[in-house]
Amino acid sequence: METTDTKIKKFIFTVPLQVTLGKAWYKSEESEILKNELLSAFPIIIAMNAYAKKGDKIKLIPVVTEDEGGVAKKNFATFEQELDSLRQAKGFACEFEQEIDGAKLDLHIFTPEKETIKNHLALYANLISRIGDNEIIYADITYGQRPVSMIMQMSLNYAYKLRKGTDIGAIVYGAIPPGQHNKDPKNGFVYDVSPLFFMDAISSTMAHLKFDDPAKKIKGLLAIDMDME
């Protein structure tokens, strides 16, 4: 049986399309493991700093938009510089290749800038083909076109429900408060929203099992007293 320590750690993220990409001091007010402030332009770096340990050999799945100006590819080069500094400081190794279901895959995903259902479904297919068994997934949903966060969640559902022994470690989201956008560096926050993912999974299970009065049971799990019409 695989343990958390023996599972492959995999980090999935979308490279930003912002032309001006400033760094921020990201801090967490809720997650103890994400609490250490780190100056970065990429919330996924915060997750890697928290979860990648010395001696780990992690896998990375970057989603790079093929925009006309090549902004995402330039930002990915900036990410690689931050990654190299963190890798050396923490003592872990990282790879962009993996054998999954008998096929050796390049884990980079290049997706068209044009937003069509065909392109969105192709991105989903590319993501799930790069998720295997006995993994622990850390995802960053901060950046990307609006449907991408939905596609990311669909892929995490696939990982959690359909791959053997694969877990969701964290789903991070970085936020820059109003008034900080023109500052350099900025003061930002990073959140782990994975409890929302797991609550959705519980709701799906309740629907499958046809629970009576599901709202009452969910409220009981949340320990929140709220009025519902």
N, C-alpha and C positions, 0 to 999 in steps of 0.2 A: 504493500500500500504506500502510495506517495504521500509525503508530508509536505508542509509548506516550504520547508528548507530545501527539499529536493525538486520541487516543481520549477519549471522554467519561468522566470520573471519576464514579462513582455509589456512594453510601454507603447501605447498607441496614441498618436496625436496628429493634429492638423497644423501644418506650417502656416503662419499668418500671412495675410496679403497686404498688411499695412506698409505703405511706402516709407514712413518714418517710424522706426521700431525702437522705442526707448526702453530702458531698463527700469525695473521697479523693485523696491524692497517689499517682497510679498511676505505677509505674516498671517497666521491663522489664530482666530480667537476661540475655536472649538476643538480642533484636532490636535492632540498632544504631539503626535508624531510629525505633523507638519509645522509645528510651532516655531522652529528656528528660522529666523529671518534670513533670506538669501537674496542678493541682488541679481536679477535675471530679467531677460525679455520673454522668457518662456516658462509658463507654469509647470510644464512637464518636467523641467529641470528641478523644480521644487520637489516634485514627487520622486524623481530619481535620487535626489539627495537624501530623501527620507527613507526610501525602501531598498535601494541598491546598496549592498554591503560589500565589504572587502572580500575579494575572492569570487564574487558572483560573476557569472557570464550571462549578461542580460541580452534580450532581443529587442529591437526597435522597429516599429512600423510607422514611418512618417508618411502622411498623406500630403502630397505636394501638388498644388494646383498649377496647371500649365497656362498661366496668364500671359497675355500678349507682351507685357513689359518685363516678364521674367522676375517679378518682385518676389514670388514665393521661393524661387530657386536661390535668389540672393539671400533671403532670410534664412533659408536652410543652411547656407554656408556659415552664416552667423551662429546658428544653432550648433553646428559642428564644432565651432571654436569653443563655445561654452561647454559643450559635452566633453571635449578633450580635456579642458581644465578640471572639470568635475571628476572625470574618470581617473586622472592622475592623482587628484587629491584624495579620492575615496578608495582607490585600488581595486576597481572592478573592470571587467572587460565587456565590450559590447559588440554585437554582430548584427548585420543587416541581411543575413542569409539563414535559412533553416530548411531541413527536410520535414515535410508534413504530408502525411498520407502517401508516402512513397515518392514524392516529387520534391526536388530541391528548388526552393523559391527565393528570389530576390524579394526582400520584405518591403522595399520602397514601393509606394503606390503613386503613380502620376495620373491625375484626373483632369479632364477638360474643364476650362473655366465656364463654358456654356452650361446653364442649368436646364437640363431636360430629364424627364423620367428615365429615359434610356441610360443617360450618364449616371444618374443617382443609383439605379439598380446595378450598373456595372461596378460602381464603387463598393456597394454592399457585397457583391460577389467577390471582388478582390479582397475585401477585408476578411470575410469568413474563410476564404481559402488560405489565409495566413494565420489562422487560429487553430491550434491543435489540442490534443489531450494533455492532461496533467500539467497545466499551466496556471499561472496566476497573472491576471490582467490588470494593468494600471492604465487608465485612459484620461486624457485631457480633452475637455469639450469646450475650451475657451474660444478657439478660433475656427474659421471656416465659414462657408456660405451657410445660410440658415438651415437648409435641410440636412447638412452634414452632421449636426448633433443628433438628429433623429436617426440617421443611418448608423452613427456610432452606437446609439442605444440599441438599435436592432441587432448589431453585431455582438454587443455584449450579452444580449438575451440569447443569441445563438451559442455563444461561448458557455454561458452559465447553464443552459438547459439541454444542450445537445452534444456538447463535447464531454468526454469522460474525465472526471477528476479536475476539471478546470473551474477556477474560482475567480471572483472579482475582488481585487485587493483594494482599489480606490478609484473614484471618478472625481478628478479635480477640475475646478473652475476658478480662473483668476479674474479678479475685478479691480478696476481702477476707479475710485470715487470721483464724482464731479469736482472740478477745481484742481485735480492732479494731472490732467492730461497734458498740459503744457509745461509741466515741471520735469526736470531731469537731474537726478533720478526721481521717480514717482514713489508715492507710498500706496501700496496696494494690499489686497487681501486674497488669500487662497482658501477655497472651501472644498471639503470632501463631501460630495452630494450622493455618495453611494447608498446611504440609508433610503433615499427616495427610490433608487433602483430596486432595492430589496423589498420595499413596501409594495411596489408595483408587482414584483414577483409573487408576493403573498396574495395580493388581490387576484392574480391570474389563477393561483392554486385554489383559492376559495371558489372562483367561478367554475373551475373544472370539477370540484367536489360538490358543487351546488349547496353551499352553506346557506342556512336560513339567517335572515337579518344580518347580512355581511357588514353593513355600516356600523352596527353596534359592536361587532367583534373587532373590527378595525380600530374603532375608537378605544376599545378596551386595550388593544395592543399598544396604541399610542399613549394611553393614559392621559388623554386630553378630553376635557368636558366642553363640548361645543354644541351649539344649537343647530339642528338640521331640519329644514322644512320638508 
